[in-house]
Amino acid sequence: MRRIDHVFKKPGHKALIPYITVGYPDLDTTKKAALLLARGGADIIELGVPFSDPMADGTTIQESSFQALQNGITIKTCLELARILRKETEVPLVFMTYFNPVLKYGMDKFCLECQKVGVDGLIVPDLPPEEGSPLERAAVEHALDLIYLLAPTSTSERIKLVAKKTRGFIYLVSVAGVTGARTCLPANLATFINKVRKIAKQPLCVGFGISSTDQARQISKTADGIIIGSKLIQLMKSDPSLKSLKLFVQEIRNAMDS
C-alpha cells in the first residue's frame, strides 16, 4: 500500500498536512522543521518548491519562496532534501510545485527522481486536469500520486473530472483566492465538502486559510484532513527556534483528535 493511502486507512483518523517552503528561512531550518512536524503528529508533509511566480500563494508564502530562491534553492536542492528526510522518517512527502519548473526540468526525469528519493506525491496548482495527462502518465509510471485541486466555484463536471484523475487525495481550496491565514472559515465550506463527497471517492483535505485550533476542529468534522501553510511560515519567521511551531502543531493535532 502506498504511504499516502495508508494515512487514510486509519479508522476515524483525520490527516494533518503541514506545508513548509524548502529553503526558508534556510535549508537547515527546513530540515529541522520537517522532522519536528513529522514527530509532532503530521501525517503528510507538503514541501513547497520555490518558484518566482507562485500565483496560488498569498503574501506570506510568496515571501518565503522569494527568500528561498535568494538562498539558491533549486529542484535539485528540493530532491536532495527529500532524500535526506526519507532516511529519517516514513511520513509521506509531497512536493507542491508549479508546472513551469517541472516542464523545464523534464516531466519524466522529475518524476523518476522524485521516486528515487522517496517523494510520494505532487501538487501542481496551476495544472488544470484537462491538460494534466502527460504529467499523470509520468507520475503513474513512477508511483507518484498527482493531486488535483478543487475550489468552491468548481462545477459538477470539473469535480467529476478531478475525481477521475486524482490519486491520493483531493485538495479542496476553502476559498476562491490565494493562500493565507484567515480569521474565519467560509460559511459554505461544509456544503462544498459535502458536494464533492457525493461525487468523489478519494479522501478530501481542506487548505487555504486555516490558522487556528477551532478552525481545524470544525473542518475535521466533515473533511478527511487539513492543510496548513501560511500560519506555519509566520511562526517560523517570528520564532527561529521553532518552539512556537512545535507547540502550534501539537495544539492542532490535539484539536483534530478531539
N, C-alpha and C positions, 0 to 999 in steps of 0.2 A: 504494500500500500504506500502511496506517495505521502511525503511528510505533511503536505497541506491537507490532504484528505483525512489523514489521521487526526488532525486537530479537531475536525468537526464530527468525528465519530464518538466523542465522549458525551454520554447522555447528560443533557441539561447544562453542559458547559458552554459559556459564551467566550468567543475568541477576542483577546486583546491584541491589537496590531499597532504598535508604535512606529512612527516614521522619524528617521533622522537623515540629515543630508551628509553624504560621505565627504569628509574633509572639513567639516565645520565643528567647532572653530578651527580645528586642525585634525589631522588623520589619527593621531594617537588618542585624542579625546573621543573621536567617533568609535574607535575600537572599544575603549573603556565603557562608553555609554551603551553600546550594543550588548556587551556581555552583562552589564548591570541590568539592562532591560530583560535579557534572557533569564537571569536569575530571579528577577523581581516579578515574574508572572506573565511575561509576554508569550503569546502563542505563536506569533509570526512577527518577524522584524522586516520592516519595509526600509530599504536603503535607497535614498534618493541619489541618482546620478546627476551631478550638477550640469546645468545647461544654461546657455546665455539668454534664452528667450522662453522661460518657463511659464507659458501662457495660462496654465490652470492654477498657478500658485499666487497667493497674496504676498503682501509686502514682506512678512517675516521669512517665508521660505525663499522668496526671491533674493533677499539679502544674504541668507545663508548660502545659497547657490553661488552668488557672486563672489563671496569670500572664498568659498571652496575652489572656484576657478582661479582666483588670485593666488591660491596656495598651490596651484599646479595640478589639481586633480583631473584625471582623465578616466576614460573607460577602463584602461589597463589598471589604473590605481584601484578602481572600484572592484574589479575582478580579483586583484591580489588581496584586498581587504576581506572579500567574501571567502577566499581560500583560507585565510588565517582564522576567521571566525568559525568556519566549518570544522576546523580541528578542535575547537574548544566548546562547541555547542551543537546540539541536534535540532534546535529551534529552526523551523523553516525560514529561509531568506528569500525575499522578493525584491527585485530591482524595480524602482519607479523611475522611468526614463521617458524621454521624448523620442519621437520616431527618427528625427534627422540624425542624431548621433549613431543610432543603430544602423540606419541605412548607409551612412558613411563608413562605418566600421565593417559592414557586411553582415547581413541578417544571419546567414548560416554560420559564419565564423563566430559571431557574437553568441548565438545560442549554443554552439558547440563548447565555447569556452565557459559559458555560464554553467553548463552541465559538468564540465571538468572540475570546477572549483566548488560545486555544491550548491549553486543557486537553484531554487525550486520554482520560481515563477517570475512573470514580468507584468508590470502595469504600465501601459503606454497611453496616457490620457488624450493625446492628440491623434490617435489612430482610430478612425471610425470602423466599426465592424464590417461595413460594406467594402472596405479597402484592405482588410486585415489578412486575407487568405495567404499571401506569401510568408508573412511572419508566423502565422498559425502553423503552416506546414513545417517550417524550421523548428518551431517550438515543440511540436508533437514529436518530430524526429529525435529531438534531444531531451525528451522527457521533462519539458517545462510547461507549467500552466500559464497560459496567456489569459489575463484577467481584464475583462472589459468593464466600462463604467456606464451607469445609467443615472440620469438626472430626473428630478420631479417633472420636467417638461417632456420626458420621453414618451412617445406614442406606444400603443399596444403592439404595433408592428415592430418598432425598434426593440421593445422588451423581448418579443419572441425571437428576434434575430440574435440578440445578445445571449438569451437563454440557450440557443442552439450552439453558439460558438464558444462561450466562456468555459474555462476549466478551472477548478479550484474553488473559487467563489466569485460572486458578483459584487462589484464595488458600487454601492449606492451613494451618490452625491446628495447630501442633505438639502442643499440649496442650489439654485441656478446662479452660480457665481464662482469665485475663486476660493482657495483655501484661506484659513484664518480663524483664530479663536473668536467665538461669539458668546454673548451672554445668555442667549435663549435659543431654543430649538424652534424650527418652523412648526406652525400649528398643524399642518397637513402631513407631517412626516410619517406618522403611523399609517395613515391612509395610503401613502406612497409605497411603504414597505409591503403592506397587505396586497396592494395591486400587483406588485411584482411577484409576490409569493404565490398568487393564483396561477401564474404562468410558468415561472422558473422553478426548477427542482434543486438548483445549486444553493449553497448557503449564501445568505445576504449579509454583507458587512457595510456599515454606515460610516462615512467620513465627511470631512469639511465642517469645521466649526465647533467640534466637541472640545470642551475645555474645563469641565467640572465633573465631580463625582455624581452630582444629581443628574446631569445630562447622560452620563454613562449608565447609571442605574435605570433611567427612563427608557433609553434606547434598547437596553438589554432585554426589556420585556417583550419586544417584538422582533428585533433583529438577531442574527446569529453571531455578530461580532461588531466591534467598534474600531475605528482607525483614528489615531490622534497624532498630529504632526506639529502644527504651529505652536501649540502650548508647550510642547517639549523643547522646541528650538528656543523659545523665550526663556525657559528655565535654564537651559544650557548657557545662554548668554548672560543671564543675571547671576548665576552661581556656577562658576567653572569647576568647583569641587564635585559637582554632580549630586550633592546631598539632597538638594531640593527635587531633582529629577527622580531620584530613588524613592523619596517619600511620596511624591505625587503618584508615581506608577503603582506603588503599594496601595495607596488610597483608592485609586481607580479599580484595581484588581479586587479589593475588598467590596467595593460598591457593586461591581458586576456579579460577584459571587453571592451577594446577599439578596 
